[in-house]
Amino acid sequence: VQLQASGGGLVQAGGSLRLSCSASGSMFSFTYMGWYRQAPGKQRELVASRTNSGNTYYGDSVKGRFTISRDNAKNTLYLQMNSLKPEDTGVYYCNGPLRGGGFGSWGQGTLVTVSS
């Protein structure tokens, strides 16, 4: 499954962005889908995820500020990011474990830069 993230950009601290992720196939192909962040010089980390049944997970650093949602009809995953902080800077990817094993295609991600 091909995944294409978009919506990143440069924003001041305290601002908001909404990321979108378009999947080439059904998102139900995934056990769950999530947003991953790779900050400069750091490993990629899961910041939020949502299962097919609607259960959500948020990393401690984004709880209360980020909201993950999806539109199944459009095969699109979203991440609403509010009260952005400089430490939210990084490349954001969408992906998740496929029911058949492995992960979808990571794609290029979308860059979010938060200035102080």
N, C-alpha and C positions, 0 to 999 in steps of 0.2 A: 504494500500500500504506500503510495507516494503522499508525502505530507508537505505542505507549503505554509510556513508561518509568515505573517505580515503585520504591519501596524506599529512597528517600532519607530523610534525617533529620538530626538533630543528634547528634553523637558527639564524645567527647573524643579528643584526640590519642592515637594508639596503638590506638584501637579499630578495629572492623570493621563493614562494611556489605555487604549483597548487593543489588545492583540487578537488576531484571528488566525485560525489554522484550518486550511481547507484540505480535506482528505479525498484521495482519488477513488476510494471505495467506502463501503459502509463502516462507520465507526464501531458497529457491533462486532467487527472482526477482531477488535481489541478486548482484552479482559478489562482494562480500564485505559483511559487516556489522561495524559498529564502534560503539564508545562514544566520544562526543565530550564535551568539557568546555568550558564557557564560564565562566571566572572573572570576578568583578566587574571591569569596565573593560577586559577583554581580549577578544581574538577567540576564537572557537570553535576548539578544537584536537582532533585525533584522539589519543586516549590508548591505545586498544587496538582491534584488529580481528581477525577470523577469517574465513578463506575457506571456501567450501563443502567444500574438501578437507581442512580442518583446520589449514592454516598460520596462524600467529598473528603479530601485530605488537604490540609494546608501546613506548610512548614512554619515553625515557630516565628521565623523572621517576617512572615507575610500575613499572619493571622490578623483578621480585622481590617486589612487594607486591600487584599486581593480577593476577587471572586471568580471562580471558574464556572463556566456554563457551556451548554452545547445546543445546537439546533440539528436534530437528527435528520430532518428532511433535507437540510442543506449540507449534511456531512461536514459541519463546521464546529470547531471548538473555539471558545473565547476565553480571554483572561482580562478582566477589568482590574486595572491597577490604579489605586488611589493613594494619596498621601505618599507619593514616591520619595525615596531617599537615595542619596548617592550610592549607598551600598546595594541598591537594586540594579545598578549598572551591570550589563552583561549581554550576551547573546542568548536569546530565548528560543527554545525549540519545543515543538509538540511531538509527542510520541507515546508509546505504551506497549506493553507486552501483547503480542498476538495470540489468539486462541490456539493457533497451530504451532506456536513456538517462535522464539525470536522477537524482534522488534520491527516496526515499520522503518521506512527510509527516513533518516534524520533530516535530510535537506540542509539548507544553508542557515536556517534560523533567521531571526530578526533582531537587530541590534537596538538595545535600549540604553540610552545614556542619560543619566540624571546629574545635572550640575548643581553645585551647592550655592 
